[in-house]
Amino acid sequence: MITVTYDPPEMVFWGHAGYAARGQDIVCAAVSALYGTLALQDGVATAGNRAVSRSRAGEQAMAMIWRGVKALAEQYPRHITAVDGTKGNRLPCEAGKETTHGR
């Protein structure tokens, strides 16, 4: 399962959806496209599987990507979890877990 945690100014992507084999997984492809789009935005710094907003424009871009992540999580609830840190939700750090996002 992919987990995306949004706790401004940071968004963290980790895991693998398990929807299909690597290279054929449409859920992973969709999340990777969202992360890649975020990485191209002015005001957003990315490294590994983390994105950090550095400006108002970055915050707006991150909020838009978050809406896309939530939509995917609603459509594929067995394959992606969207954790909203702004509502006090937290998950333990998954550092070291394999991820296909942010590469």
N, CA, C and O atoms as a printed pandas DataFrame, in Angstrom:
     atom_number atom_name residue_name chain_id  residue_number  x_coord  y_coord  z_coord
0              1         N          MET        A               1    0.829   -1.181    0.000
1              2        CA          MET        A               1    0.000    0.000    0.000
2              3         C          MET        A               1    0.877    1.249    0.000
3              4         O          MET        A               1    1.906    1.304    0.674
4              5         N          ILE        A               2    0.456    2.233   -0.756
5              6        CA          ILE        A               2    1.118    3.538   -0.755
6              7         C          ILE        A               2    0.482    4.361    0.351
7              8         O          ILE        A               2   -0.735    4.343    0.533
8              9         N          THR        A               3    1.303    5.070    1.075
9             10        CA          THR        A               3    0.801    6.028    2.055
10            11         C          THR        A               3    1.375    7.383    1.704
11            12         O          THR        A               3    2.578    7.530    1.493
12            13         N          VAL        A               4    0.498    8.372    1.646
13            14        CA          VAL        A               4    0.913    9.750    1.433
14            15         C          VAL        A               4    0.454   10.520    2.659
15            16         O          VAL        A               4   -0.733   10.546    2.987
16            17         N          THR        A               5    1.413   11.147    3.333
17            18        CA          THR        A               5    1.108   11.946    4.515
18            19         C          THR        A               5    1.292   13.412    4.161
19            20         O          THR        A               5    2.330   13.812    3.634
20            21         N          TYR        A               6    0.267   14.209    4.458
21            22        CA          TYR        A               6    0.300   15.641    4.180
22            23         C          TYR        A               6    0.231   16.383    5.506
23            24         O          TYR        A               6   -0.784   16.343    6.202
24            25         N          ASP        A               7    1.294   17.042    5.836
25            26        CA          ASP        A               7    1.371   17.844    7.055
26            27         C          ASP        A               7    2.176   19.086    6.701
27            28         O          ASP        A               7    3.384   19.136    6.932
28            29         N          PRO        A               8    1.497   20.103    6.134
29            30        CA          PRO        A               8    2.201   21.272    5.632
30            31         C          PRO        A               8    3.232   21.792    6.638
31            32         O          PRO        A               8    2.973   21.875    7.838
32            33         N          PRO        A               9    4.394   22.136    6.114
33            34        CA          PRO        A               9    4.723   22.334    4.707
34            35         C          PRO        A               9    5.256   21.084    4.007
35            36         O          PRO        A               9    5.898   21.204    2.964
36            37         N          GLU        A              10    5.013   19.903    4.542
37            38        CA          GLU        A              10    5.635   18.692    4.004
38            39         C          GLU        A              10    4.607   17.663    3.530
39            40         O          GLU        A              10    3.512   17.549    4.081
40            41         N          MET        A              11    4.993   16.923    2.499
41            42        CA          MET        A              11    4.219   15.788    2.015
42            43         C          MET        A              11    5.204   14.639    1.810
43            44         O          MET        A              11    6.254   14.814    1.192
44            45         N          VAL        A              12    4.859   13.467    2.331
45            46        CA          VAL        A              12    5.745   12.303    2.246
46            47         C          VAL        A              12    5.014   11.172    1.535
47            48         O          VAL        A              12    3.863   10.868    1.850
48            49         N          PHE        A              13    5.695   10.552    0.572
49            50        CA          PHE        A              13    5.156    9.454   -0.225
50            51         C          PHE        A              13    5.975    8.205    0.076
51            52         O          PHE        A              13    7.204    8.262    0.020
52            53         N          TRP        A              14    5.332    7.063    0.397
53            54        CA          TRP        A              14    6.088    5.833    0.560
54            55         C          TRP        A              14    5.233    4.598    0.340
55            56         O          TRP        A              14    4.012    4.625    0.498
56            57         N          GLY        A              15    5.899    3.527   -0.024
57            58        CA          GLY        A              15    5.233    2.253   -0.242
58            59         C          GLY        A              15    5.045    1.926   -1.711
59            60         O          GLY        A              15    5.497    2.651   -2.597
60            61         N          HIS        A              16    4.371    0.822   -1.941
61            62        CA          HIS        A              16    4.018    0.382   -3.291
62            63         C          HIS        A              16    2.561   -0.062   -3.254
63            64         O          HIS        A              16    2.151   -0.754   -2.322
64            65         N          ALA        A              17    1.791    0.319   -4.234
65            66        CA          ALA        A              17    0.350    0.084   -4.224
66            67         C          ALA        A              17   -0.032   -1.392   -4.211
67            68         O          ALA        A              17   -0.982   -1.784   -3.533
68            69         N          GLY        A              18    0.695   -2.197   -4.945
69            70        CA          GLY        A              18    0.337   -3.608   -5.027
70            71         C          GLY        A              18   -0.902   -3.865   -5.875
71            72         O          GLY        A              18   -1.513   -4.929   -5.772
72            73         N          TYR        A              19   -1.274   -2.912   -6.702
73            74        CA          TYR        A              19   -2.423   -3.079   -7.588
74            75         C          TYR        A              19   -2.089   -4.040   -8.722
75            76         O          TYR        A              19   -2.928   -4.831   -9.153
76            77         N          ALA        A              20   -0.853   -3.959   -9.193
77            78        CA          ALA        A              20   -0.365   -4.821  -10.276
78            79         C          ALA        A              20    1.151   -4.937  -10.127
79            80         O          ALA        A              20    1.737   -4.328   -9.232
80            81         N          ALA        A              21    1.775   -5.707  -10.988
81            82        CA          ALA        A              21    3.227   -5.877  -10.957
82            83         C          ALA        A              21    3.916   -4.535  -11.179
83            84         O          ALA        A              21    3.377   -3.650  -11.842
84            85         N          ARG        A              22    5.108   -4.399  -10.617
85            86        CA          ARG        A              22    5.884   -3.173  -10.840
86            87         C          ARG        A              22    6.038   -2.941  -12.342
87            88         O          ARG        A              22    6.282   -3.866  -13.116
88            89         N          GLY        A              23    5.890   -1.697  -12.715
89            90        CA          GLY        A              23    5.968   -1.336  -14.121
90            91         C          GLY        A              23    4.623   -1.413  -14.827
91            92         O          GLY        A              23    4.484   -0.943  -15.956
92            93         N          GLN        A              24    3.627   -2.007  -14.164
93            94        CA          GLN        A              24    2.287   -2.121  -14.743
94            95         C          GLN        A              24    1.217   -1.611  -13.783
95            96         O          GLN        A              24    0.024   -1.738  -14.059
96            97         N          ASP        A              25    1.633   -1.041  -12.669
97            98        CA          ASP        A              25    0.720   -0.640  -11.604
98            99         C          ASP        A              25    0.193    0.767  -11.866
99           100         O          ASP        A              25    0.933    1.742  -11.731
100          101         N          ILE        A              26   -1.082    0.877  -12.239
101          102        CA          ILE        A              26   -1.661    2.176  -12.576
102          103         C          ILE        A              26   -1.780    3.091  -11.359
103          104         O          ILE        A              26   -1.714    4.312  -11.497
104          105         N          VAL        A              27   -1.952    2.519  -10.186
105          106        CA          VAL        A              27   -2.054    3.344   -8.980
106          107         C          VAL        A              27   -0.690    3.968   -8.678
107          108         O          VAL        A              27   -0.605    5.166   -8.404
108          109         N          CYS        A              28    0.364    3.174   -8.725
109          110        CA          CYS        A              28    1.714    3.717   -8.519
110          111         C          CYS        A              28    2.042    4.756   -9.594
111          112         O          CYS        A              28    2.650    5.785   -9.300
112          113         N          ALA        A              29    1.647    4.492  -10.811
113          114        CA          ALA        A              29    1.909    5.438  -11.892
114          115         C          ALA        A              29    1.206    6.773  -11.631
115          116         O          ALA        A              29    1.782    7.836  -11.861
116          117         N          ALA        A              30   -0.020    6.714  -11.157
117          118        CA          ALA        A              30   -0.770    7.941  -10.875
118          119         C          ALA        A              30   -0.120    8.735   -9.745
119          120         O          ALA        A              30    0.016    9.954   -9.837
120          121         N          VAL        A              31    0.281    8.042   -8.680
121          122        CA          VAL        A              31    0.925    8.727   -7.556
122          123         C          VAL        A              31    2.275    9.282   -7.980
123          124         O          VAL        A              31    2.638   10.393   -7.594
124          125         N          SER        A              32    3.014    8.528   -8.763
125          126        CA          SER        A              32    4.301    9.009   -9.256
126          127         C          SER        A              32    4.127   10.245  -10.134
127          128         O          SER        A              32    4.952   11.158  -10.087
128          129         N          ALA        A              33    3.074   10.283  -10.926
129          130        CA          ALA        A              33    2.804   11.454  -11.769
130          131         C          ALA        A              33    2.481   12.670  -10.902
131          132         O          ALA        A              33    2.920   13.781  -11.202
132          133         N          LEU        A              34    1.718   12.465   -9.833
133          134        CA          LEU        A              34    1.415   13.578   -8.926
134          135         C          LEU        A              34    2.695   14.085   -8.260
135          136         O          LEU        A              34    2.923   15.293   -8.186
136          137         N          TYR        A              35    3.525   13.165   -7.777
137          138        CA          TYR        A              35    4.782   13.565   -7.144
138          139         C          TYR        A              35    5.683   14.292   -8.152
139          140         O          TYR        A              35    6.281   15.319   -7.830
140          141         N          GLY        A              36    5.773   13.759   -9.351
141          142        CA          GLY        A              36    6.595   14.385  -10.380
142          143         C          GLY        A              36    6.117   15.778  -10.726
143          144         O          GLY        A              36    6.930   16.674  -10.951
144          145         N          THR        A              37    4.820   15.971  -10.771
145          146        CA          THR        A              37    4.247   17.291  -11.033
146          147         C          THR        A              37    4.606   18.240   -9.894
147          148         O          THR        A              37    4.975   19.392  -10.126
148          149         N          LEU        A              38    4.496   17.750   -8.676
149          150        CA          LEU        A              38    4.851   18.569   -7.518
150          151         C          LEU        A              38    6.321   18.974   -7.563
151          152         O          LEU        A              38    6.669   20.106   -7.226
152          153         N          ALA        A              39    7.171   18.058   -7.975
153          154        CA          ALA        A              39    8.611   18.327   -8.043
154          155         C          ALA        A              39    8.947   19.425   -9.049
155          156         O          ALA        A              39    9.990   20.068   -8.928
156          157         N          LEU        A              40    8.090   19.649  -10.032
157          158        CA          LEU        A              40    8.331   20.666  -11.056
158          159         C          LEU        A              40    7.850   22.060  -10.659
159          160         O          LEU        A              40    8.127   23.036  -11.356
160          161         N          GLN        A              41    7.138   22.153   -9.549
161          162        CA          GLN        A              41    6.525   23.417   -9.160
162          163         C          GLN        A              41    7.522   24.351   -8.485
163          164         O          GLN        A              41    8.348   23.926   -7.678
164          165         N          ASP        A              42    7.428   25.629   -8.831
165          166        CA          ASP        A              42    8.222   26.636   -8.133
166          167         C          ASP        A              42    7.781   26.663   -6.673
167          168         O          ASP        A              42    6.594   26.544   -6.370
168          169         N          GLY        A              43    8.725   26.816   -5.799
169          170        CA          GLY        A              43    8.400   26.923   -4.381
170          171         C          GLY        A              43    8.273   25.592   -3.672
171          172         O          GLY        A              43    7.876   25.551   -2.507
172          173         N          VAL        A              44    8.603   24.499   -4.352
173          174        CA          VAL        A              44    8.550   23.174   -3.734
174          175         C          VAL        A              44    9.918   22.515   -3.903
175          176         O          VAL        A              44   10.451   22.438   -5.010
176          177         N          ALA        A              45   10.468   22.050   -2.808
177          178        CA          ALA        A              45   11.738   21.318   -2.844
178          179         C          ALA        A              45   11.429   19.839   -2.627
179          180         O          ALA        A              45   10.639   19.492   -1.749
180          181         N          THR        A              46   12.044   18.970   -3.422
181          182        CA          THR        A              46   11.835   17.536   -3.268
182          183         C          THR        A              46   13.175   16.838   -3.084
183          184         O          THR        A              46   14.194   17.239   -3.646
184          185         N          ALA        A              47   13.138   15.793   -2.288
185          186        CA          ALA        A              47   14.312   14.952   -2.076
186          187         C          ALA        A              47   13.811   13.590   -1.642
187          188         O          ALA        A              47   13.042   13.471   -0.688
188          189         N          GLY        A              48   14.254   12.560   -2.354
189          190        CA          GLY        A              48   13.783   11.217   -2.012
190          191         C          GLY        A              48   12.281   11.144   -2.157
191          192         O          GLY        A              48   11.739   11.415   -3.228
192          193         N          ASN        A              49   11.608   10.781   -1.083
193          194        CA          ASN        A              49   10.152   10.648   -1.134
194          195         C          ASN        A              49    9.441   11.792   -0.409
195          196         O          ASN        A              49    8.268   11.664   -0.056
196          197         N          ARG        A              50   10.136   12.905   -0.185
197          198        CA          ARG        A              50    9.570   14.045    0.532
198          199         C          ARG        A              50    9.508   15.281   -0.359
199          200         O          ARG        A              50   10.384   15.530   -1.187
200          201         N          ALA        A              51    8.450   16.035   -0.157
201          202        CA          ALA        A              51    8.302   17.334   -0.801
202          203         C          ALA        A              51    8.035   18.355    0.295
203          204         O          ALA        A              51    7.269   18.093    1.223
204          205         N          VAL        A              52    8.668   19.523    0.186
205          206        CA          VAL        A              52    8.499   20.571    1.181
206          207         C          VAL        A              52    8.175   21.873    0.467
207          208         O          VAL        A              52    8.875   22.276   -0.463
208          209         N          SER        A              53    7.109   22.525    0.910
209          210        CA          SER        A              53    6.724   23.811    0.352
210          211         C          SER        A              53    7.622   24.896    0.929
211          212         O          SER        A              53    7.876   24.934    2.133
212          213         N          ARG        A              54    8.096   25.773    0.057
213          214        CA          ARG        A              54    8.990   26.859    0.478
214          215         C          ARG        A              54    8.406   28.246    0.198
215          216         O          ARG        A              54    9.074   29.256    0.421
216          217         N          SER        A              55    7.155   28.299   -0.294
217          218        CA          SER        A              55    6.557   29.588   -0.628
218          219         C          SER        A              55    5.036   29.435   -0.708
219          220         O          SER        A              55    4.505   28.328   -0.627
220          221         N          ARG        A              56    4.364   30.544   -0.864
221          222        CA          ARG        A              56    2.901   30.525   -1.025
222          223         C          ARG        A              56    2.528   29.737   -2.283
223          224         O          ARG        A              56    1.578   28.954   -2.264
224          225         N          ALA        A              57    3.265   29.939   -3.367
225          226        CA          ALA        A              57    2.991   29.193   -4.602
226          227         C          ALA        A              57    3.195   27.703   -4.370
227          228         O          ALA        A              57    2.433   26.884   -4.884
228          229         N          GLY        A              58    4.220   27.346   -3.597
229          230        CA          GLY        A              58    4.458   25.942   -3.265
230          231         C          GLY        A              58    3.330   25.359   -2.430
231          232         O          GLY        A              58    2.934   24.211   -2.633
232          233         N          GLU        A              59    2.809   26.145   -1.491
233          234        CA          GLU        A              59    1.685   25.692   -0.664
234          235         C          GLU        A              59    0.458   25.418   -1.530
235          236         O          GLU        A              59   -0.246   24.428   -1.329
236          237         N          GLN        A              60    0.210   26.304   -2.492
237          238        CA          GLN        A              60   -0.936   26.128   -3.382
238          239         C          GLN        A              60   -0.768   24.886   -4.250
239          240         O          GLN        A              60   -1.721   24.133   -4.448
240          241         N          ALA        A              61    0.430   24.672   -4.763
241          242        CA          ALA        A              61    0.698   23.484   -5.578
242          243         C          ALA        A              61    0.517   22.225   -4.746
243          244         O          ALA        A              61   -0.080   21.251   -5.206
244          245         N          MET        A              62    1.025   22.242   -3.531
245          246        CA          MET        A              62    0.912   21.074   -2.670
246          247         C          MET        A              62   -0.550   20.786   -2.322
247          248         O          MET        A              62   -0.957   19.625   -2.272
248          249         N          ALA        A              63   -1.331   21.825   -2.085
249          250        CA          ALA        A              63   -2.755   21.637   -1.790
250          251         C          ALA        A              63   -3.481   21.008   -2.986
251          252         O          ALA        A              63   -4.361   20.167   -2.805
252          253         N          MET        A              64   -3.116   21.412   -4.193
253          254        CA          MET        A              64   -3.734   20.842   -5.391
254          255         C          MET        A              64   -3.359   19.365   -5.546
255          256         O          MET        A              64   -4.216   18.532   -5.842
256          257         N          ILE        A              65   -2.094   19.051   -5.349
257          258        CA          ILE        A              65   -1.646   17.657   -5.442
258          259         C          ILE        A              65   -2.333   16.830   -4.364
259          260         O          ILE        A              65   -2.709   15.685   -4.618
260          261         N          TRP        A              66   -2.505   17.381   -3.173
261          262        CA          TRP        A              66   -3.180   16.669   -2.083
262          263         C          TRP        A              66   -4.611   16.292   -2.483
263          264         O          TRP        A              66   -5.081   15.203   -2.152
264          265         N          ARG        A              67   -5.297   17.183   -3.189
265          266        CA          ARG        A              67   -6.653   16.852   -3.661
266          267         C          ARG        A              67   -6.613   15.656   -4.602
267          268         O          ARG        A              67   -7.492   14.795   -4.548
268          269         N          GLY        A              68   -5.601   15.595   -5.463
269          270        CA          GLY        A              68   -5.445   14.446   -6.356
270          271         C          GLY        A              68   -5.155   13.167   -5.597
271          272         O          GLY        A              68   -5.694   12.111   -5.931
272          273         N          VAL        A              69   -4.308   13.249   -4.578
273          274        CA          VAL        A              69   -3.990   12.078   -3.749
274          275         C          VAL        A              69   -5.253   11.573   -3.052
275          276         O          VAL        A              69   -5.511   10.369   -3.030
276          277         N          LYS        A              70   -6.035   12.484   -2.487
277          278        CA          LYS        A              70   -7.271   12.072   -1.796
278          279         C          LYS        A              70   -8.256   11.414   -2.762
279          280         O          LYS        A              70   -8.923   10.444   -2.402
280          281         N          ALA        A              71   -8.349   11.932   -3.976
281          282        CA          ALA        A              71   -9.242   11.344   -4.974
282          283         C          ALA        A              71   -8.804    9.925   -5.313
283          284         O          ALA        A              71   -9.638    9.027   -5.433
284          285         N          LEU        A              72   -7.496    9.718   -5.469
285          286        CA          LEU        A              72   -6.991    8.370   -5.733
286          287         C          LEU        A              72   -7.261    7.438   -4.550
287          288         O          LEU        A              72   -7.622    6.276   -4.737
288          289         N          ALA        A              73   -7.086    7.953   -3.341
289          290        CA          ALA        A              73   -7.321    7.140   -2.143
290          291         C          ALA        A              73   -8.789    6.727   -2.040
291          292         O          ALA        A              73   -9.092    5.634   -1.563
292          293         N          GLU        A              74   -9.685    7.578   -2.476
293          294        CA          GLU        A              74  -11.111    7.229   -2.473
294          295         C          GLU        A              74  -11.411    6.177   -3.535
295          296         O          GLU        A              74  -12.226    5.281   -3.316
296          297         N          GLN        A              75  -10.752    6.286   -4.681
297          298        CA          GLN        A              75  -11.000    5.359   -5.778
298          299         C          GLN        A              75  -10.319    4.003   -5.559
299          300         O          GLN        A              75  -10.840    2.971   -5.982
300          301         N          TYR        A              76   -9.164    4.004   -4.903
301          302        CA          TYR        A              76   -8.385    2.776   -4.684
302          303         C          TYR        A              76   -8.036    2.621   -3.201
303          304         O          TYR        A              76   -6.857    2.630   -2.849
304          305         N          PRO        A              77   -9.035    2.481   -2.331
305          306        CA          PRO        A              77   -8.779    2.467   -0.886
306          307         C          PRO        A              77   -7.940    1.287   -0.396
307          308         O          PRO        A              77   -7.359    1.370    0.686
308          309         N          ARG        A              78   -7.860    0.220   -1.136
309          310        CA          ARG        A              78   -7.027   -0.920   -0.724
310          311         C          ARG        A              78   -5.575   -0.750   -1.148
311          312         O          ARG        A              78   -4.726   -1.574   -0.809
312          313         N          HIS        A              79   -5.285    0.327   -1.897
313          314        CA          HIS        A              79   -3.949    0.485   -2.459
314          315         C          HIS        A              79   -3.259    1.795   -2.110
315          316         O          HIS        A              79   -2.048    1.925   -2.287
316          317         N          ILE        A              80   -4.015    2.759   -1.619
317          318        CA          ILE        A              80   -3.414    4.041   -1.224
318          319         C          ILE        A              80   -4.159    4.601   -0.009
319          320         O          ILE        A              80   -5.386    4.561    0.069
320          321         N          THR        A              81   -3.378    5.118    0.924
321          322        CA          THR        A              81   -3.918    5.762    2.116
322          323         C          THR        A              81   -3.436    7.203    2.131
323          324         O          THR        A              81   -2.246    7.468    1.962
324          325         N          ALA        A              82   -4.353    8.124    2.332
325          326        CA          ALA        A              82   -4.027    9.541    2.440
326          327         C          ALA        A              82   -4.160    9.932    3.910
327          328         O          ALA        A              82   -5.253    9.870    4.472
328          329         N          VAL        A              83   -3.062   10.330    4.527
329          330        CA          VAL        A              83   -3.049   10.689    5.944
330          331         C          VAL        A              83   -2.936   12.206    6.054
331          332         O          VAL        A              83   -1.930   12.792    5.654
332          333         N          ASP        A              84   -3.964   12.831    6.594
333          334        CA          ASP        A              84   -4.014   14.281    6.733
334          335         C          ASP        A              84   -3.454   14.684    8.091
335          336         O          ASP        A              84   -4.154   14.637    9.102
336          337         N          GLY        A              85   -2.189   15.079    8.102
337          338        CA          GLY        A              85   -1.535   15.495    9.336
338          339         C          GLY        A              85   -2.091   16.783    9.903
339          340         O          GLY        A              85   -1.880   17.077   11.080
340          341         N          THR        A              86   -2.805   17.569    9.086
341          342        CA          THR        A              86   -3.369   18.821    9.584
342          343         C          THR        A              86   -4.508   18.562   10.557
343          344         O          THR        A              86   -4.918   19.466   11.286
344          345         N          LYS        A              87   -5.018   17.347   10.576
345          346        CA          LYS        A              87   -6.110   16.987   11.482
346          347         C          LYS        A              87   -5.602   16.177   12.673
347          348         O          LYS        A              87   -6.370   15.510   13.367
348          349         N          GLY        A              88   -4.289   16.251   12.890
349          350        CA          GLY        A              88   -3.704   15.566   14.028
350          351         C          GLY        A              88   -3.374   14.111   13.782
351          352         O          GLY        A              88   -2.904   13.427   14.691
352          353         N          ASN        A              89   -3.608   13.620   12.575
353          354        CA          ASN        A              89   -3.274   12.230   12.254
354          355         C          ASN        A              89   -1.774   12.099   12.077
355          356         O          ASN        A              89   -1.128   12.975   11.502
356          357         N          ARG        A              90   -1.231   11.020   12.564
357          358        CA          ARG        A              90    0.197   10.771   12.422
358          359         C          ARG        A              90    0.417    9.290   12.180
359          360         O          ARG        A              90   -0.335    8.454   12.680
360          361         N          LEU        A              91    1.437    8.967   11.421
361          362        CA          LEU        A              91    1.894    7.594   11.241
362          363         C          LEU        A              91    3.347    7.536   11.651
363          364         O          LEU        A              91    4.056    8.536   11.535
364          365         N          PRO        A              92    3.809    6.398   12.127
365          366        CA          PRO        A              92    5.234    6.298   12.439
366          367         C          PRO        A              92    6.067    6.479   11.181
367          368         O          PRO        A              92    5.620    6.151   10.081
368          369         N          CYS        A              93    7.258    6.992   11.338
369          370        CA          CYS        A              93    8.159    7.190   10.207
370          371         C          CYS        A              93    8.449    5.856    9.551
371          372         O          CYS        A              93    8.708    4.865   10.234
372          373         N          GLU        A              94    8.407    5.827    8.252
373          374        CA          GLU        A              94    8.676    4.606    7.505
374          375         C          GLU        A              94    9.997    4.727    6.768
375          376         O          GLU        A              94   10.145    4.185    5.673
376          377         N          ALA        A              95   10.942    5.418    7.341
377          378        CA          ALA        A              95   12.251    5.580    6.710
378          379         C          ALA        A              95   12.843    4.213    6.423
379          380         O          ALA        A              95   12.778    3.300    7.246
380          381         N          GLY        A              96   13.407    4.097    5.266
381          382        CA          GLY        A              96   14.028    2.838    4.891
382          383         C          GLY        A              96   13.104    1.905    4.129
383          384         O          GLY        A              96   13.570    0.937    3.528
384          385         N          LYS        A              97   11.790    2.176    4.140
385          386        CA          LYS        A              97   10.879    1.338    3.365
386          387         C          LYS        A              97   11.073    1.644    1.896
387          388         O          LYS        A              97   11.307    2.786    1.500
388          389         N          GLU        A              98   10.973    0.608    1.108
389          390        CA          GLU        A              98   11.125    0.777   -0.328
390          391         C          GLU        A              98    9.986    1.602   -0.886
391          392         O          GLU        A              98    8.830    1.420   -0.504
392          393         N          THR        A              99   10.309    2.496   -1.776
393          394        CA          THR        A              99    9.300    3.315   -2.431
394          395         C          THR        A              99    9.669    3.497   -3.899
395          396         O          THR        A              99   10.847    3.527   -4.255
396          397         N          THR        A             100    8.664    3.615   -4.732
397          398        CA          THR        A             100    8.926    3.882   -6.138
398          399         C          THR        A             100    8.678    5.343   -6.438
399          400         O          THR        A             100    8.836    5.774   -7.580
400          401         N          HIS        A             101    8.291    6.118   -5.432
401          402        CA          HIS        A             101    7.951    7.525   -5.626
402          403         C          HIS        A             101    9.117    8.396   -5.216
403          404         O          HIS        A             101    9.866    8.064   -4.296
404          405         N          GLY        A             102    9.261    9.488   -5.891
405          406        CA          GLY        A             102   10.312   10.428   -5.551
406          407         C          GLY        A             102   11.664   10.054   -6.127
407          408         O          GLY        A             102   12.700   10.515   -5.648
408          409         N          ARG        A             103   11.652    9.237   -7.133
409          410        CA          ARG        A             103   12.919    8.882   -7.771
410          411         C          ARG        A             103   13.057    9.562   -9.098
411          412         O          ARG        A             103   14.064    9.381   -9.783
